[in-house]
């Protein structure tokens, strides 16, 4: 096998490891690494939970003495700084790795080519850009946060064929089938935080946890301008829940949230309530890299109006209910040119339902 083809094949193995860890490593990116000697993988690793060993170190441990003179394939540039763990570059050098193949450069100000330069100065051959597209996709949440300062936003909807999220009477359980709901919980497991509005909290009392699949629970985020949902304890109000409210919220309710272990945060508000842009700015400062928006129609409308939705995941059930509740409220484009445009990324059949994934269509 030619060197270029071999590099691509082994980088894809590293990418598969990276993708398998998404959702379990926040705020660190889920990196994948493999160590190859004489055309055979002798060590594999992916990033563990925050504070534990990075992918490169885990792969080196598995390779043992065989790492000397071998090639390391890693989806993201190795770090050269001290954080919760020592620099990966030092471990790579100490293990005697002869060549490092990097998928993409880490855009973090603490890295940004420093790891590559450090390795090269010590005589290690470094190749950059192998499998770049697949590596970027595997690290899209991390890259988005590092370059914009805000989390990657996925808006999830479950609708009938005629675009309704509930009947006229408000019945919505369940529009989609069990396979679609299981898929949606997998979506929760891949995101660091999950957001709903006050209407959803009052109507459904959701837990916002991961069920039906294995995975970490995302951080709950609630938008409630006047803290109406806080007048009694609800399932979502548990230690670590972020609750965004307006400056005029009742101070007694703010103190109640703190007693429950929640994190109340006052942000700017507009006619539609809490400002999504202010929420994303605050979450970004707290190193929240990805946000799944599961709120109702008004929350969907506010995020679309602010033009901050990066991905749309639409579950479509083969039902028609007629005069039901629309998927978006509180915002409307006056002209087609003013609407939010997305491009289709994938379509999957889930039992009787479809899930269509769309990415934001950037101006060209």
N, C-alpha and C positions, 0 to 999 in steps of 0.2 A: 504494500500500500504506500502511495506517495505521501511525502511528509504533510502536504497541505490537507489531503483527504484524511490522514490519520489525526491531524490536529482537530479538524472539524468533528470527527467521530468521538474523540475523547472529550471535547468540550461539550458535546451534546449530553454525554453521560454526567458531566458536572452540572449542566443545566437541569437535568432531571432531578438531581439531588436538591438543587436550590428550590425548584418549584414545589417539591414535596414538603419543604419546611415553612412555606409561606403561612403566616398567621401564628407561628409559635416562637418567633425570635424578636418581636418588637421590643424596643425601638430599633434594634439592629436589623440590617438587611439579611435575608435568608440566602447565604452564599453556599455554593456547591464547589467541591474540590476533589480531584482524583489525582493519584500519583501513578505514573506509568514507567515501567522498566521493560525494555526489550519487547515492546508491543503488547504488554499485559498490564492490566490494572492491579496494583499491589496495595493500594490504600484508597479509601473513600472517606469523605467527611462532609458534613453540612453544619452550618452554624447552629449552636444550641441556644437555649434561653439566655436572656441578657445576664452578663456576668460570668458565663461559662465559656469554654474554649471555642474559638472560631473554627471555620471549616478547614482551613489549612492545617492547623495544629492537630485536629482530629484525624485528618488523613495521614499526617506524618506519624502519629502514634500507631496507626494501623500498619503502616509500611515498615516501621522499625528501621533496622540497619539497611534494609533494601532501598531506602530513600537516597542514599549516597550515590550520586551520579545519575539519578533518575530525573524525569520531567514532571513538573507539577502543572496541572490545568486548573484554573480557578476563574469563576465567573465574574468576579469583581476584584479590582486591584487590592493587593494585600496592604494592610495598615502598617505604618511605620511609627506610630505614636503610642504612648502609654495611655490606656483608658482603664476600664475595669480589669482588663487582661493585658499582658505584655505585648509588644509589637509582633505581628506575624512574620514580618520580614526577618527578624532576628532568629526566630525558630527555623525558618526556611534555610537561612545561611548556615546555622549550626548543624542542621541535618545533612548538609552536603548536597542539596539539590543543585543540579547542573543547569537546568533550564526551567523557566517559568513562562507559561502561556496564559495571558490575561484576556478575558473577554472584553471588559470595558474599564475605562479609567473611572475611579471613584471621584465624583464632583465635590465631595465634602471639602471645605476649606482646610481641614486637618490633614487631608490626604492629597488629592488633586495632583497625582504624579510623583509625590514624594516617595511612595513605596517602590515604584518602578525605578526611579533614579537611585535609591539606596541599594537595591539589588544589583543594578548594573555597575555601580561603583565598586562592588565587591566581586566583580568578574562573573556574575551569573547572567547568562543569556536570557533576555526577556523579549517575548513576542506579544504584541498587543493587537486586539481587534478580531481575533478568531471567534466566530459565532456571535458577532456583535449584536445582530438583531434579536436572536433568541435570549441573549443575556440581558439586553435592555428590557425585553418583555418580562423576564423573570424578576427584575428589580424595579419594575415601573413605579411602585409605591414609593420606594426609597428615593429614586431619582427625581420623581416629581416633587417630593417634599424638599429635597436638598436644593433644587433649582428654583422653586417658587416660594418656599417658606410656608406652604399650606398643605394640608392632606389631600391626597387623591380622593375625589368624590365619586362614589357609585350610587346612582339613584335606582332603586328597585321598585317595580310595580307588578301587581298581579291583577289582570283585567280580563273581562269577557271579550268576545270578538267585537262587540260594539263599544269597547273602550270604557266600560264601567268597572269600578272597584267595589261596588256594593249595589244592592237593589235600591229602589226608591225608599223602601222602609228601613234601610241601613244594614241589611243582612249581608255579611261578607264571608262567613265561615261555612264551608270553604269554597271559594271560587275555583281554586286549582286542586289538582289531585295530590295524593300522598307522594308520588315520585317528585313532583315539582316542589313540594314543601321540603322534602329531604334535600333537594338541590339548593334551595334557598338557605337552609341551615349550613350547608357547606360554604355558601357565600359569606355568611356571618363569620364562620371560622377563619376565613382568609383576611378579614378586615380587623383593624386594631380597635375601631370604635363603631358604634351603631347609634343612629339618631332617630328620634321620633318627636312629634309635637305634643302639646298639651291635649289636643283633641283625642289622639290615640291613647294617651295615658288614661284619660277619663272614661273613654268608651270601652277599652279592651283590658286595661290593667296588665300590660304585657311584662314579661320577665326579661325579654331581650337576651336570652341565653342560647347557647348552642345545644341542640337536641337532635336526635335521629342520626347524627354523624359524630365522629370523634373530632375534638378540637377545643381550643381555648375560647372561653367566653370573651366577646369584645367589651370594651368599656362602654357602659350606657351613657348616652347624652340626651338630655331632655330640653326642649325649647318651651318655656312657659313665662311669658312676659310678666304676668301679674301673680305667678305662683299659685294659680287656682288649684292645681293638682296636688298641692302640698298640704291641703287642709286635713287630709287623713293619710295615713301610711299606705303606700302602694308598693307592689312587688319590685318595681324598677328602682325604688329609692333604697339603695344598699350602699355600703362603704365603697367609695371610689366613683360613684355616679356623678357626672358633671351636669349641673342644672343651670342653664343660661336664662337670665331674667333681665327685666328693664331696671333702670335706676330707681324707679318709684315703687318697687316691690316692698311689701310689708316686712319690716325688719324682724318681726317675731317669726315669720315663716322662714326667713333666711337663717335665723338661729336654730330653728327646728331642723332644717336640712343638715346643718353642721353637727347637731347632736346625733343624727342618723348616720354620720360618717360620709355624707355627700359633700360635693365641692360646688357651692353656689358661686356663680360668676356673673357679674353685672356687665352688660355690653350695650352698645347702641341699638336703638329700636327705630322702626319706621312705621308707616301706616299698616303694614302687614304683620307687625310684631317684631320679634328679634331679628336683627340683620344677619343673614347668612354669612356675608363677607366678614363681619366682626367675629362671628363664631369660628370661622375657619382660621382667621388670623390668631385667635387665642389658642385654638387647638394646635396650630402649627408651632407656636412658641413652646408648647408643652411636649413637643416631639411626637405628636400623633401623626402618623404617616398616611393612614388610609381611613376613610369614613364611609360607612354604608348608611345611606339615607332610606329609612323604611317608613317614614312618617306618612300621614294622610295626604289628601289632595292639596290642602293649603300649604303644607310644608314643601311638597313637590313643586307647587307653583312659585313659592318664594325662592327656592334654589334655582329654578329655571329662569325666573325673572332676573336674578343676580348673575346669571350666566356663569355658574361655577360648577356645573355638572360635567365631569370628565367621561363618565361611562353610564349608559342606560341599560339595565337588565330588565327586560319585559317578559313576564310569564303570561301567556295567552291561553285561556281556557276555551274549549269549543261550546260556549254558551252565549245566548243572546237574551238580555233581560229588558231591553227597551228603555224606558225612562228611568235609568238608574243614576247612581252618583258618578260623576266624571272623575277621571284620574288626576286632573289638574284643575285647581281653583285659585282665584285671586290674581291671576295673571293671564293676559291674552295678547297675542300679537295682532296688531291692526292690519299688517300686511304680511304676505308670505315671506318677504325678504327679512322681516323682523323676527321670524320664528327661529327656534334653536335647531340647528342641523346636525344630524348624526349619520355616520356611515356604518353599515352592517358589518359586524366582525364575525359572527357565527350564529348558526341556528341548530338547535338540538331538540329531538323529540323526547319528551318525558311522560311516558304513559299516554294519556289522551291529549296532553298539553304540549305547547311549544315554549321554549325559552329562546328569545332573540337578544343577542348582545350587540350593542351599538357603542361606538366610540365617538367622542366629540369631533366634529368635522371642523378643523381649524381653517382659517382664511388662507386662501392660496393666491 
